[in-house]
Amino acid sequence: MTDHSPLFSLPQQTEPCPLCQNPLVIRSSKNGPFLGCSTYPECQYSKALHQHENSVVKILEEEPCPECTAPLAVKNGRYGMFIGCTGYPNCHFIVQDESPSPSTVNCPKCRSGQLTERLSKYGKTFWGCEQYPDCTFLLNDLPVSGTCEYCAYPLLMQKKAGLYCAAKACQRKQSSESNA
């Protein structure tokens, strides 16, 4: 006789939805499994299945937190290593790597904002308008001030192979004379 039991079993969730009191079920998304209300889409409650804990790698006794004077620590979190306050959750201080460099490239969409360097949740660099969410212009390549020689679009982008038009409809490579 063969055993048809599953290779693994998921724990039964007996916790009710805090919004509508219906049972929570395990659901899946591109970011992994999570708990969600069984009445979705009527109730859109969701909760992380696994909490992302920060672990302290090393406490920096000689470095006090500028906000609460508790020691700072090197921590390993969801997005990698960082330096933060040991007084968390009472103090949320985190040492920032660098502030984005001020841009002098104007946004071609709204014409009132500047393009600033940003970091996506996946760690990729992109440039977006500082007027977001009013202006949703973004660019994955380094923006360069200039005008396209083919369509007169007011922005170019730097790629490995040279300068290109930043207009999605054009994106033609610029001649070497316009690079000077």
Secondary structure, 3 states (H helix, E strand, C coil): CCCCCCCCCCCCCCCECCCCCCEEEEEEECCEEEEEECCCCCCCCEEECCCCCCEEEEEEEEEECCCCCCEEEEEEECCEEEEEECCCCCCCCECCCCCCCCCCCECCCCCCCEEEEEECCCCCEEEEECCCCCCCCEECCEEEECCCCCCCCCEEEEECCEEEECCCCCCCECCHHHHC
